[in-house]
Amino acid sequence: MGGVRVPAQIFLWSLSIVYLFAFASIYIQVPGLFGDEGLVPVHLQVAGVQRPLLEQLQASPSLLWLGPTLGLGPQQALEIICLLGVLLSLGAVLLGALRDSLVYLCLWALYLSLYTVGGDFLHAEWDNLLLEAGLLAALVAPCALLRRISASSHHDPVTFWLTRWLFFRLVLCTGVSKLASGDPSWWDLTALSRHFETQASPTPLAWYAHQLPDWLSKLGAVYILSAEITVPLLMFFAPVRGLRIGAFYIQVFHQLCFILLGGFSLLHLLTITLSFSLLDNDHFSSQKKKTKTKMVRTPRDRHRTAWSQFLLSCLSFLVKLAVYLLVLFSAIKLFKLEINWEKKVVTSKTTFTRKSFEEFVKQIQDPTIWVGVLSLTWEVVAALLKCVCARGVLNKLSSLIQWAIFTAAAAAVFALSLVPYTAMAGMSGGKILPEVRKAYGAVEKYQLVSAYGIQHRMVPPAGRPEIVLEGSADKKTWTELNLMYKPDSLSECPPVVGPHQPRLDWLLWEAAVGEHDQNHWFTGLMQRLLEGKPDVVSLLQVDEAQYPFSQTPPAFVRAKVYHYHFTRTTEDGTHPQAWWKRQYVREFFPTVHLGDPALNVLLSDAGLKEKYPVQSSPDTPVSQALGLLRGHVRGLSGPLVLLTLFATVASILLLKALFSRPRHPKGPKPKSTSEHRNKKPREAHEGSEKSRAPPNRGGKKDNSEERKQDSDRSPPRKRK
């Protein structure tokens, strides 16, 4: 594999953008989720804690515990953590010098601080992935201290390889979990026909994709399973460079489809960011650099070189063709793809059983691990050879020291990742060394490595379950409390959320398949709605005109579960008046009011009952600045704030690119070719005129050396 400096820089830059969106999105929601009057106030975790600071940091790694020492309240500490993350990630996006390992280590520590105290709201799969990718970025990014010691970076392919291993685990485990979970919709290939309406944040394009015929939706399911299982197994670690590039474009196209049809979540952005690990420097160069030798080659040598290059290219082409045909053949064989020429459709059907698939997953466990070991060993040995061939004794010594340090770090991360990797459904991790398991248990709270695909959500066959909140002033007339990012209203177009991450809306989407006692935060939501807390209401609606109880809070609240379905186009192809249709299913939360004994019991069971008085934050310049900034953001929707931030960053980068264009150096303009040509005969004519000048007969010697040389160089005169 060629150099990785360019794809590594693109990976770091893309990860900085993801961090920017993540911190900014959480900052907008901090008061409503974790504020003093939020759903799960974070001060409940801090109140009553009497342990020393170091002991508290070891038990729960979060910078939040430094807040009291710095004179900050819990909510203020969370806001400062988010703002620091925004500033650091913004600097890394705009300035290449800030894409340093120390900066990414700080970003990882800041996000880990939020993850530790975030509870259910910050424990999604993309949060774990962002933490692991952030730690790898600290290994991939150059270190300012090492750059001062030595300019060599021969260890870069070793550390950057870890991102490809993470990308492999993410894609493969996600694909395997779809079938290993026993989801019947993936086994009968009808998942996409229901996935478009049951996903977290469907876009308007998802409604149109839902209108596709069933045979095309089944074909799309076959493509997804092939792209997530067959492609990573055969192409991610292939020794042929063209296969890795082909896998890159397959995965990017795969994620772009998800973004257009299912929202702009961090998971899709992170997957695209990790996919750059499949590329190398040559892919980004407009023209491959060819080494030029000064040796004169004979025609026979050139003939041999041409034949060897031709044979290598033919061999590479045959290998790529064989792999692509194998992917296509496996899809045709395993899913029985057949073309019905009469109906002009492609039929598909799963031909393997669940038991055979479980056996397949068990069989690929050891080979995939050994492929990872061999691939990492290849990168390690190649980096070692580069260090040995470095010029200079000091440069060679420093390169070897860096190689040893980063190789040990890469080997440790790879060994730890085997524990969650073998936790994939159908695999058994009994072959993992006990020492590795013990080390993984010791560092598990730091989220260095994580398992993916185990949070697979079943596609509900009955439709999209949604929790609908209702409020009333007299317990007779009930009004629905529509959320901004949920399909509550039947006639409203599905909202485009990304790149904002509405934590409450997505957690409500997940909670709809269970009961309220399994989601303790829901009791806090009902309590805050009865109290009319503006920070919580802003999570539902930022526009007071859209919230029916903006003047007076509801006296009673309750929650119901409905099944939502996308509407279908009419027979004549016209668009229906409504986007959704729904039917009532069950009661999710009973009717409660303030002071209700049942509500107080639920609050106590959820740990949301105030045991300690809320201490007011000190009025300091920091708190005043935070309040001023919060006042500017309040009343704005999350997507609007993040899109404005993105437009600002894009404008700055565009201006930076325009002003950094190379300018022509100041000075006399080069003369044109015609002037240069006209000047030559004129100079020759002047030289001939000087040569015809009479010699110096006055006996005076010319002391100028240049005149002597000119007279010597002048052509001899012919004597008549």
Secondary structure, 3 states (H helix, E strand, C coil): CCCCHHHHHHHHHHHHHHHHHHHHHHHHHHHHHHCCCCCCCCHHHHCCCCCCHHHHHHHCCCHHHHCCCCCCCHHHHHHHHHHHHHHHHHHHHHCHHHCCHHHHHHHHHHHHHHHHHHHHHHCCHHHHHHHHHHHHHHHHCCCHHHHHHCCCCCCHHHHHHHHHHHHHHHHHHHHHHHHHCCCHHHHCCCHHHHHHHHCCCCCHHHHHHHCCCHHHHHHHHHHHHHHHHHHHHHHCCCCCHHHHHHHHHHHHHHHHHHHHHHCCCHHHHHHHHHHHHHCCHHHHCCCCCCCCCCCCCCHHHHHHHHHHHHHHHHHHHHHHHHHHHHHHHHHHHHHCCEEECCCCEEECCCCCCHHHHHHHHHHHHHHHHHHHHHHHHHHHHHHHHHHHCCCCHHHHHHHHHHHHHHHHHHHHHHHHHHHHHCCCCCCCCCCCCHHHHHHHHHHHHHCCCCCCCCCCCCCCCCCEEEEEEEEECCCCCEEECCCCCCCCCCCCCCCCCCCCCCHHHHHHHHHCCCCHHHCCHHHHHHHHHHHCCHHHHHHHCCCHHHCCCCCCCCCEEEEEEEEEEECCCCCCCCCCCCCEEEEEEEEEEEEECCCCHHHHHHHHHCCCCCCCCCCCCCCCHHHHHHHHHHHHHCCCCHHHHHHHHHHHHHHHHHHHHHHCCCCCCCCCCCCCHHHHHHHHHHHHHHHHHHHCCCCCCCCCCCCCHHHHHHHHHCCCCCCC
